[in-house]
Amino acid sequence: MKSLDVKIWGVRKRNTKKASYDVRWTVGGNVFSEQFRTKGLADHYRAKLLRSAHAGEEFDTTTGLPESMVEKAASMTWYAFALKYLAMKWPHAAPNTRDGINEALTAATMALVDERPGRPTDDVLRKALRNWAFVLPGPDDRELPTEVANALHWVAKASRPLSDLADASVGLAVLNSFKLKLDGTPAAAETVRRKRRTLVNAVHYAVDLGEFKENPITLLRWKKPKVVKEVDPRVVANPEQARALLAAVSYVGGYDRARGRRLVGLFACMYYGALRPAEVLGLAEADLKLPESGWGTALLHRTRPSVGRQWTDSGQTHDDRGLKNRPVEELRLVPIPPQLVTILREHLATFDTAQDGRLFTSERGGVVASSSYYRVWQEARTLALPPAVAASPLAVRPYDLRHSALSTWLNAGVDPTEVAERAGNSVEVLLGRYAKCIDGRQEIANRKIEELLREYE
């Protein structure tokens, strides 16, 4: 039936207990309709009908649909769709995001295969998907090892139809698979939520492609794991402990090789300036004002996060980008206290800079690997802390120095707005994460209550 015989009506809201919206149209005098949960989905579906009608497509008198919208979900497998989704997302995604998408698609694909003869081991399947299938250039654009090629061929044949995700039991099985690590123990809540976000986003794309009328994953009654967003107060070092740790760093390794000495300033930036590790690695001499006395400043605009070669466009281990969750051009000016000014002046006098002006380099002049400074930090903890304290969570990661800095500033009574500005966070996130690390608030509240009660004695 030709599009001239088609009439598409407007979206109509149904007056039912649960809000829903109808799209109605006629083909050759026959009335068709589809129901949606939101007006946006209904408008999107109606727009596709209109585009097909204006393009002169023929509409089927049985289904009421144009040829381009005839259901194709059964013919597309999850694996084929996942490859298409990855190709769409990859060019515009940050390296860490690419890694997260890869991890989520791998987990979902492992859960969406049928049992077929010749199944490779889970380890071979996972490596083939992680290292070859869900990276660009894709498996069709590279020469694959025989074992990998055989594994991906099996996946392509065994992958379930994309349309199976419309079955609640299948969708729930995929989501529940996210909750377990490879060894069968529970996965971290943030990891589970990140994988679910990727799956939801992928199926939204399937909706855009016309594979589903609406996203079946968002309709599932599935309890999301709770993510602990507050900083554990046990990791927060006090100023005396922080100074001892920084001093201990300088004793790690031999004096000439200077494994520890060249990193004292790196850790000091995390503690005295509350800088993130990636921000410290991108810091250059030109970004600093280091007066002979008093406070200085650090102008942050570049980060060098460690993400892995396969996720960056440059093929380097460290990405080179702007500030976290900020536009590329955005800057952040951070005042730095005299203690840090002194440490950085001494660092420059002793070690100079890399060829591109960066303050902190590896022994060969490259970007300092996170594994390298992590090992130095662990050695410093054993030197600086008593055995019982070293066995505790206190400053167990270099990033905990940033937590210690922000907690210290808040406890000092610095306005949260100013602390958030220096940290590059929102006030809401700042107070939510560090609420338990602000000491003395209970004592102040108790004192005020006690004084009020005494007035009535």
Secondary structure, 3 states (H helix, E strand, C coil): CCHHHEEEEEEEEECCCCCEEEEEEEECCEEEEEEECCHHHHHHHHHHHHHHHHCCCCECCCCCCEHHHCCCHHHCEHHHHHHHHHHHHHHHCCHHHHHHHHHHHHHHHHHCECCCCCCCCHHHHHHHHHHHHCCCCCHHHCCCCHHHHHHHHHHHHHECEHHHHHCHHHHHHHHHHCCECCCCCECCHHHHHHHHHHHHHHHHHHHHCCCCCCCCCCCCCCCCCCCCCCCCHHHCCCHHHHHHHHHHHCCCCCCCCCCCHHHHHHHHHHHHCCCCHHHHHCCEHHHEECCCCCCEEEEECCECCECCHHHCCCCCCECCECCCCCCCCCCEEEEECHHHHHHHHHHHHHHCCCCCCECCCCCCCCCCCHHHHHHHHHHHHHHHCCHHHHCCCCCCCCCHHHHHHHHHHHHCCCCHHHHHHHHCCCHHHHHHHHHHHCCCHHHHHHHHHHHHHHHCC
